[in-house]
Amino acid sequence: LTTSFDTSIVSLPHTSYRIFTGMDILSMIGPVAQEEKIPHRVVTIADTVTQELFGNRVESSLKNFGFMTDGISVPPGESSKSLENVRKLYDRLYDLHIGRDTALLALGGGVIGDLTGFVAATYLRGLPYIQVPTTLLAQVDSSVGGKVGVNLPYGKNLVGAFYQPTFVFIDVQTLATLPERELRSGLAEVVKYGMILDERFLLQLEEKFDTLIVPELDQYPEIIKQCCAMKAIVVGRDEKEEGYREILNFGHTVGHAVEASTGYRVLTHGEAITYGMIAETLLSERTGRLSGKEADRLISILKRLNPPPLPDTLNAAEIYERMFGDKKVRKGKLRFTLLTRVGVAEPGVTPPEEPLKEILDELYRITPAV
Ligand SMILES: NC(=O)c1ccc[n+]([C@@H]2O[C@H](COP(=O)([O-])OP(=O)(O)OC[C@H]3O[C@@H](n4cnc5c(N)ncnc54)[C@H](O)[C@@H]3O)[C@@H](O)[C@H]2O)c1
């Protein structure tokens, strides 16, 4: 069975789990769940889009292997990652009379993964859950590492837990229906891995960038596998973000502030992070870490991700203020992950104010690469 997939392992102090990656493998979820000794009852949580696209295939594969299944769907979009929805899901699970002999299965992008994981972490003090990510962002990032949670009206991901899945099951073929904008958004996180951890990986991406956007899906299993392997190493060294894991936040200090200032509606997460990575690359240069040549190279890759222009209604002062609402702030000081060279990141840096404010002003003049 396992020969149909690539598997990698996330090894943590108290648990370990497998990531299965392959092409057109959705109908193999039943046998894998059986091999992974998942409880006999599985409740799939999806958004209405992913339920429609993939729900039947997942549920019938599970049924064929003796699992009892139910499906719940929520509306698509970031607004579903709310405590109101958590409450609705608890109510549905209660109505279904589920007990601890039940696993939840997150079928969708990062919104569904974070929401389902949070419900799994808390309902009945914890149910096992499976991640079946269907966006590129979720396949390379959010489904691995166990950060689960929801938003509050005044901030993103403010309520949550570290709660690891039983296994992660990535069918790359699901990306065939993903809108190009969402694909580019996920590519931002892919590029991030190269920037912070692996220059050779970044070079491979630069060389085939155009075919990644088209996209030629055949290339993606290998890319996704490499990203998951990098994330597994980082999470394995620092599961609860006590230090080293912060390198994954490259681009996110500015990126989250951009997202918050635009009400989470104008830009996708990946687009906001693209701006964040541009700003934090410039900051790495102006604080004497990266050379001008290195910074130019990185910024030209990021511009190829083609994020839409920042709205005029936003201003640099607001982005600056928003950064202080970040979870990474310590004793009133901002913390960044900066690059010391391409492929090497330094977490926990508090840069001087001036270059940072100048850079935020410059973000408005960023134009996409043609
Ligand atoms: N837990 C983590 O470590 C972590 C890391 C990064 C991001 N996140 C979170 O992830 C969320 C963003 O995730 P996302 O970008 O996947 O967004 P998403 O889950 O909202 O999915 C984006 C859109 O794509 C649609 N979709 C999903 N799969 C599809 C497919 N195969 N074909 C067609 N349409 C499909 C969805 O219905 C949705 O409308 C944010 O809430 C962010 O905070 C979490």
Ligand as a Chemical Component Dictionary entry (heavy atoms), coordinates in Angstrom:
data_LIG
# 
_chem_comp.id                   LIG 
_chem_comp.type                 NON-POLYMER 
_chem_comp.pdbx_formal_charge   0 
_chem_comp.three_letter_code    LIG 
# 
loop_
_chem_comp_atom.comp_id 
_chem_comp_atom.atom_id 
_chem_comp_atom.alt_atom_id 
_chem_comp_atom.type_symbol 
_chem_comp_atom.charge 
_chem_comp_atom.model_Cartn_x 
_chem_comp_atom.model_Cartn_y 
_chem_comp_atom.model_Cartn_z 
_chem_comp_atom.pdbx_ordinal 
LIG N1  N1  N 0  -1.855  26.352 11.181 1  
LIG C1  C1  C 0  -0.852  26.877 10.534 2  
LIG O1  O1  O 0  0.304   26.553 10.781 3  
LIG C2  C2  C 0  -1.123  27.881 9.450  4  
LIG C3  C3  C 0  -0.095  28.288 8.589  5  
LIG C4  C4  C 0  -0.401  29.170 7.552  6  
LIG C5  C5  C 0  -1.703  29.611 7.389  7  
LIG N2  N2  N 1  -2.677  29.197 8.239  8  
LIG C6  C6  C 0  -4.068  29.642 8.079  9  
LIG O2  O2  O 0  -4.554  29.118 6.858  10 
LIG C7  C7  C 0  -5.637  29.939 6.405  11 
LIG C8  C8  C 0  -5.504  30.158 4.918  12 
LIG O3  O3  O 0  -5.584  28.919 4.285  13 
LIG P1  P1  P 0  -5.878  28.791 2.714  14 
LIG O4  O4  O 0  -5.074  29.784 1.983  15 
LIG O5  O5  O -1 -5.764  27.360 2.380  16 
LIG O6  O6  O 0  -7.375  29.337 2.602  17 
LIG P2  P2  P 0  -8.811  28.649 2.601  18 
LIG O7  O7  O 0  -8.876  27.468 3.470  19 
LIG O8  O8  O 0  -9.778  29.750 2.859  20 
LIG O9  O9  O 0  -8.975  28.182 1.071  21 
LIG C9  C9  C 0  -9.009  29.169 0.060  22 
LIG C10 C10 C 0  -10.192 28.961 -0.889 23 
LIG O10 O10 O 0  -9.924  27.863 -1.744 24 
LIG C11 C11 C 0  -11.064 26.984 -1.816 25 
LIG N3  N3  N 0  -10.515 25.655 -2.075 26 
LIG C12 C12 C 0  -9.841  24.843 -1.210 27 
LIG N4  N4  N 0  -9.359  23.784 -1.854 28 
LIG C13 C13 C 0  -9.753  23.900 -3.147 29 
LIG C14 C14 C 0  -9.532  23.115 -4.311 30 
LIG N5  N5  N 0  -8.765  22.041 -4.290 31 
LIG N6  N6  N 0  -10.093 23.526 -5.469 32 
LIG C15 C15 C 0  -10.839 24.670 -5.532 33 
LIG N7  N7  N 0  -11.040 25.474 -4.463 34 
LIG C16 C16 C 0  -10.500 25.079 -3.286 35 
LIG C17 C17 C 0  -11.728 27.147 -0.467 36 
LIG O11 O11 O 0  -13.094 26.813 -0.549 37 
LIG C18 C18 C 0  -11.520 28.644 -0.190 38 
LIG O12 O12 O 0  -12.529 29.392 -0.816 39 
LIG C19 C19 C 0  -5.566  31.207 7.224  40 
LIG O13 O13 O 0  -6.611  31.210 8.157  41 
LIG C20 C20 C 0  -4.231  31.118 7.946  42 
LIG O14 O14 O 0  -4.241  31.752 9.207  43 
LIG C21 C21 C 0  -2.409  28.338 9.256  44 
# 
loop_
_chem_comp_bond.comp_id 
_chem_comp_bond.atom_id_1 
_chem_comp_bond.atom_id_2 
_chem_comp_bond.value_order 
_chem_comp_bond.pdbx_ordinal 
LIG N1  C1  SING 1  
LIG C1  O1  DOUB 2  
LIG C1  C2  SING 3  
LIG C2  C3  SING 4  
LIG C2  C21 DOUB 5  
LIG C3  C4  DOUB 6  
LIG C4  C5  SING 7  
LIG C5  N2  DOUB 8  
LIG N2  C6  SING 9  
LIG N2  C21 SING 10 
LIG C6  O2  SING 11 
LIG C6  C20 SING 12 
LIG O2  C7  SING 13 
LIG C7  C8  SING 14 
LIG C7  C19 SING 15 
LIG C8  O3  SING 16 
LIG O3  P1  SING 17 
LIG P1  O4  DOUB 18 
LIG P1  O5  SING 19 
LIG P1  O6  SING 20 
LIG O6  P2  SING 21 
LIG P2  O7  DOUB 22 
LIG P2  O8  SING 23 
LIG P2  O9  SING 24 
LIG O9  C9  SING 25 
LIG C9  C10 SING 26 
LIG C10 O10 SING 27 
LIG C10 C18 SING 28 
LIG O10 C11 SING 29 
LIG C11 N3  SING 30 
LIG C11 C17 SING 31 
LIG N3  C12 SING 32 
LIG N3  C16 SING 33 
LIG C12 N4  DOUB 34 
LIG N4  C13 SING 35 
LIG C13 C14 SING 36 
LIG C13 C16 DOUB 37 
LIG C14 N5  SING 38 
LIG C14 N6  DOUB 39 
LIG N6  C15 SING 40 
LIG C15 N7  DOUB 41 
LIG N7  C16 SING 42 
LIG C17 O11 SING 43 
LIG C17 C18 SING 44 
LIG C18 O12 SING 45 
LIG C19 O13 SING 46 
LIG C19 C20 SING 47 
LIG C20 O14 SING 48 
# 
